[in-house]
Amino acid sequence: MSEHVLAELRKQLDELNLQLLTLLNQRAKLVREIGEIKKKQGVNKFDPEREKDMLDRIVKHNEGPFDDHTVRYLFKQIFKASLDLQIEEQKKTLLVSRKKQAENTVVDLKGTLVGNGTPVIVAGPCSVESEEQVFAVARSLKEQGVRLMRGGAFKPRTSPYDFQGLGEEGLKILRRAADEYDLIVVSEIVNPGDMEMAEQYVDVIQIGARNMQNFELLKAAGSVRTPVLLKRGLSATMEEFLFAAEYIVSRGNTQVMLCERGIRTYEKWTRNTLDISAVPILKNESHLPVFVDITHSTGRRDILLPCAKAALAAGADGIMLEVHPNPAVALSDAKQQIDIPSFETFMKDLRASNLMGNQERVLERK
């Protein structure tokens, strides 16, 4: 008799489980509809006041046997799952998402393709200091078959007393050197109002780590059609990184490249911690090209080559590093830049690793 009762109770429990599942899925569909409306209205998905009201109303009708604390906990888990559902739905519609665009975005920089499977190198001084300095580096890049030249004309520095860059004059120097040696200028812009001016000199607008969530700057970068190299913030999650890229792409500028440059951790033996896992994750989650800045992530000349190899092996579309004719007298990041002979050795060793695709054949044809 007891076995019959137990079987009947279990049957009722199974039916209730299915009813709960049906109700939960119905609730999820409503949540998804609400999320779409909030998205169109530009309203935050999480409303703490609304959640509090719902929980208070539920607890008010609680007749047990669960106590109020347990009921609150159970429903908070349901609410959290619903919020996660809204976020996942939003991710599917992100313009930078791999789910939105399956094929890789390939950025064409004056004939140099980024994101097509052949890695590229971006190199140059941390800061533009003089015409002689920039031209010396540009000449070396040309000899090594490297077309993308980086150089800072506007430098956001931790201390207000440090060298802040030459501004527009620095961009002019970069442009003259690039025109002389057929190079592509990559330089950071820090002020939204400078975007129009920068387009006269710069082929790729860099948005640095400290400005990754400078939303007005991101909007301004999205309003121009110059390609953008966006660096990951010092403490930014990869989700925040992709949302920053979304700011740019959503404004119409689809030529965006991502750059992992190390994140801040408790480790002191490197300047930052190179999150090499970011490369395959970003490549899986997004269709945008991914660079790795091996200079800023490590701050150490002695490990640049193995970190570059690791980045390329992980699937990076390019490597960025800093080169200076005389790092000892550099006005910024003196300890982490390499000199020109070291750069030439670096390039030779990197090509010997067979991780550079058809770069060797390109260099042979030059």
KESEPA-160219 format. One record per residue (C-alpha): residue in three letters; x, y, z. Coordinates in steps of 0.1 Angstrom, whole numbers, padded with zeros to 4 digits, always signed. Layout:
N
ALAXYZ
...
This chain:
366
MET+0000+0000+0000
SER+0028+0024+0010
GLU+0046+0017-0023
HIS+0015+0026-0042
VAL+0012+0059-0023
LEU+0049+0067-0029
ALA+0045+0060-0066
GLU+0015+0083-0068
LEU+0032+0111-0049
ARG+0062+0107-0072
LYS+0040+0109-0102
GLN+0024+0141-0088
LEU+0059+0155-0082
ASP+0070+0147-0118
GLU+0039+0165-0131
LEU+0046+0195-0109
ASN+0082+0196-0122
LEU+0069+0197-0158
GLN+0044+0224-0148
LEU+0071+0245-0132
LEU+0093+0240-0163
THR+0065+0252-0185
LEU+0059+0282-0163
LEU+0096+0291-0161
ASN+0099+0290-0199
GLN+0068+0311-0202
ARG+0083+0336-0178
ALA+0116+0335-0198
LYS+0098+0344-0230
LEU+0081+0374-0212
VAL+0115+0385-0199
ARG+0130+0383-0234
GLU+0101+0405-0247
ILE+0107+0430-0219
GLY+0144+0430-0226
GLU+0137+0439-0263
ILE+0115+0468-0252
LYS+0141+0480-0227
LYS+0168+0478-0254
LYS+0148+0500-0277
GLN+0142+0525-0249
GLY+0178+0525-0238
VAL+0168+0514-0203
ASN+0190+0493-0180
LYS+0181+0457-0179
PHE+0185+0454-0142
ASP+0160+0474-0121
PRO+0167+0468-0084
GLU+0135+0486-0073
ARG+0114+0464-0095
GLU+0131+0433-0082
LYS+0125+0444-0046
ASP+0088+0450-0053
MET+0084+0415-0069
LEU+0101+0398-0040
ASP+0081+0416-0014
ARG+0048+0407-0033
ILE+0059+0370-0035
VAL+0069+0368+0002
LYS+0036+0385+0012
HIS+0017+0356-0003
ASN+0040+0329+0010
GLU+0021+0303+0030
GLY+0049+0278+0036
PRO+0064+0254+0042
PHE+0093+0273+0028
ASP+0103+0302+0050
ASP+0105+0338+0036
HIS+0143+0337+0034
THR+0143+0306+0013
VAL+0115+0319-0010
ARG+0135+0351-0016
TYR+0166+0331-0024
LEU+0148+0308-0048
PHE+0132+0336-0067
LYS+0164+0357-0068
GLN+0180+0327-0086
ILE+0152+0328-0111
PHE+0155+0365-0115
LYS+0193+0362-0121
ALA+0188+0335-0147
SER+0163+0357-0165
LEU+0188+0386-0164
ASP+0215+0363-0178
LEU+0191+0353-0205
GLN+0186+0389-0215
ILE+0224+0395-0216
GLU+0229+0364-0237
GLU+0202+0375-0261
GLN+0219+0409-0264
LYS+0253+0393-0271
LYS+0238+0375-0301
THR+0228+0408-0316
LEU+0262+0426-0310
LEU+0277+0437-0343
VAL+0311+0426-0331
SER+0299+0391-0322
ARG+0309+0360-0341
LYS+0272+0350-0338
LYS+0263+0380-0358
GLN+0290+0377-0384
ALA+0306+0343-0390
GLU+0334+0354-0414
ASN+0364+0373-0401
THR+0366+0410-0406
VAL+0397+0418-0427
VAL+0410+0454-0425
ASP+0427+0467-0456
LEU+0454+0491-0446
LYS+0467+0505-0479
GLY+0471+0470-0493
THR+0483+0454-0460
LEU+0455+0430-0449
VAL+0449+0424-0412
GLY+0428+0394-0402
ASN+0433+0373-0433
GLY+0455+0347-0417
THR+0489+0363-0423
PRO+0502+0380-0391
VAL+0515+0416-0393
ILE+0539+0435-0371
VAL+0533+0470-0357
ALA+0565+0486-0344
GLY+0579+0520-0335
PRO+0588+0543-0307
CYS+0566+0548-0276
SER+0567+0586-0281
VAL+0575+0607-0311
GLU+0605+0628-0299
SER+0622+0641-0330
GLU+0622+0637-0368
GLU+0657+0621-0366
GLN+0644+0595-0341
VAL+0613+0586-0362
PHE+0630+0584-0395
ALA+0657+0561-0381
VAL+0630+0537-0369
ALA+0610+0540-0401
ARG+0641+0531-0422
SER+0646+0500-0401
LEU+0609+0490-0405
LYS+0612+0494-0442
GLU+0643+0472-0443
GLN+0625+0445-0423
GLY+0594+0445-0445
VAL+0572+0460-0417
ARG+0547+0485-0429
LEU+0528+0495-0397
MET+0546+0521-0377
ARG+0533+0531-0343
GLY+0543+0563-0325
GLY+0527+0584-0297
ALA+0521+0621-0304
PHE+0495+0624-0276
LYS+0506+0605-0244
PRO+0483+0600-0215
ARG+0507+0597-0186
THR+0502+0587-0150
SER+0521+0617-0138
PRO+0511+0652-0151
TYR+0549+0661-0151
ASP+0559+0634-0175
PHE+0564+0640-0212
GLN+0529+0643-0228
GLY+0540+0641-0265
LEU+0545+0666-0293
GLY+0508+0667-0303
GLU+0500+0676-0339
GLU+0536+0682-0347
GLY+0543+0646-0337
LEU+0517+0634-0361
LYS+0532+0655-0389
ILE+0566+0639-0382
LEU+0550+0604-0384
ARG+0533+0613-0416
ARG+0565+0626-0433
ALA+0584+0595-0423
ALA+0555+0572-0434
ASP+0553+0589-0468
GLU+0591+0587-0472
TYR+0592+0549-0466
ASP+0557+0538-0477
LEU+0545+0530-0441
ILE+0512+0531-0423
VAL+0508+0554-0393
VAL+0493+0540-0361
SER+0489+0567-0334
GLU+0468+0572-0303
ILE+0442+0599-0301
VAL+0430+0609-0266
ASN+0405+0638-0273
PRO+0373+0633-0293
GLY+0378+0668-0307
ASP+0410+0657-0324
MET+0395+0630-0346
GLU+0390+0652-0376
MET+0425+0667-0373
ALA+0440+0632-0369
GLU+0425+0619-0401
GLN+0449+0642-0420
TYR+0480+0623-0407
VAL+0470+0590-0392
ASP+0461+0557-0411
VAL+0450+0539-0379
ILE+0436+0556-0349
GLN+0447+0539-0317
ILE+0426+0541-0285
GLY+0448+0533-0256
ALA+0441+0511-0226
ARG+0434+0541-0203
ASN+0407+0553-0227
MET+0390+0520-0235
GLN+0359+0532-0216
ASN+0361+0568-0226
PHE+0328+0565-0243
GLU+0327+0599-0259
LEU+0361+0590-0275
LEU+0347+0557-0287
LYS+0317+0574-0302
ALA+0339+0599-0320
ALA+0361+0570-0334
GLY+0329+0554-0346
SER+0318+0585-0364
VAL+0349+0586-0387
ARG+0359+0559-0412
THR+0396+0556-0403
PRO+0404+0521-0390
VAL+0407+0519-0352
LEU+0431+0498-0330
LEU+0414+0494-0296
LYS+0434+0483-0267
ARG+0420+0464-0237
GLY+0418+0484-0205
LEU+0441+0476-0176
SER+0414+0459-0155
ALA+0388+0453-0182
THR+0370+0420-0187
MET+0368+0407-0222
GLU+0331+0413-0222
GLU+0337+0450-0214
PHE+0364+0450-0241
LEU+0339+0438-0267
PHE+0312+0463-0256
ALA+0338+0491-0260
ALA+0344+0479-0296
GLU+0306+0478-0301
TYR+0305+0515-0293
ILE+0327+0521-0324
VAL+0311+0496-0347
SER+0276+0507-0338
ARG+0284+0542-0351
GLY+0293+0528-0385
ASN+0330+0523-0384
THR+0334+0486-0389
GLN+0372+0487-0394
VAL+0381+0479-0358
MET+0410+0458-0345
LEU+0414+0446-0309
CYS+0447+0446-0290
GLU+0454+0426-0258
ARG+0481+0445-0240
GLY+0482+0429-0206
ILE+0460+0434-0175
ARG+0469+0445-0140
THR+0474+0418-0115
TYR+0495+0413-0083
GLU+0525+0400-0103
LYS+0555+0423-0101
TRP+0580+0405-0123
THR+0563+0419-0154
ARG+0548+0453-0160
ASN+0514+0437-0166
THR+0502+0402-0170
LEU+0498+0390-0206
ASP+0464+0373-0208
ILE+0473+0350-0237
SER+0439+0332-0233
ALA+0423+0364-0245
VAL+0435+0358-0280
PRO+0415+0325-0288
ILE+0386+0337-0267
LEU+0383+0370-0286
LYS+0387+0351-0318
ASN+0359+0328-0309
GLU+0336+0355-0296
SER+0343+0381-0322
HIS+0351+0384-0359
LEU+0375+0413-0354
PRO+0413+0410-0358
VAL+0432+0406-0326
PHE+0467+0420-0319
VAL+0490+0414-0289
ASP+0512+0442-0275
ILE+0541+0423-0262
THR+0559+0454-0250
HIS+0533+0469-0226
SER+0521+0435-0214
THR+0555+0424-0203
GLY+0577+0455-0199
ARG+0607+0432-0204
ARG+0630+0431-0234
ASP+0643+0396-0225
ILE+0609+0378-0230
LEU+0595+0396-0260
LEU+0603+0369-0285
PRO+0588+0339-0266
CYS+0557+0360-0258
ALA+0554+0370-0295
LYS+0556+0333-0305
ALA+0530+0324-0279
ALA+0506+0351-0292
LEU+0510+0339-0328
ALA+0506+0303-0318
ALA+0474+0313-0300
GLY+0460+0328-0332
ALA+0469+0365-0330
ASP+0466+0385-0362
GLY+0495+0407-0353
ILE+0521+0417-0328
MET+0529+0452-0315
LEU+0562+0462-0300
GLU+0582+0494-0292
VAL+0615+0502-0310
HIS+0637+0532-0303
PRO+0671+0542-0317
ASN+0685+0547-0282
PRO+0661+0535-0255
ALA+0684+0547-0227
VAL+0675+0583-0235
ALA+0638+0577-0245
LEU+0614+0602-0230
SER+0589+0575-0221
ASP+0590+0537-0214
ALA+0628+0537-0217
LYS+0632+0504-0199
GLN+0610+0484-0222
GLN+0618+0496-0257
ILE+0643+0477-0278
ASP+0670+0493-0300
ILE+0671+0489-0338
PRO+0697+0460-0339
SER+0677+0441-0313
PHE+0646+0447-0334
GLU+0663+0433-0365
THR+0674+0402-0345
PHE+0639+0399-0331
MET+0624+0399-0366
LYS+0650+0373-0378
ASP+0642+0350-0349
LEU+0605+0354-0353
ARG+0606+0345-0390
ALA+0627+0315-0382
SER+0599+0302-0359
ASN+0576+0296-0390
LEU+0548+0314-0372
MET+0547+0344-0396
GLY+0528+0327-0425
ASN+0539+0340-0459
GLN+0557+0370-0444
GLU+0591+0356-0454
ARG+0581+0353-0490
VAL+0567+0389-0489
LEU+0601+0401-0476
GLU+0620+0381-0502
ARG+0600+0398-0530
LYS+0609+0433-0517
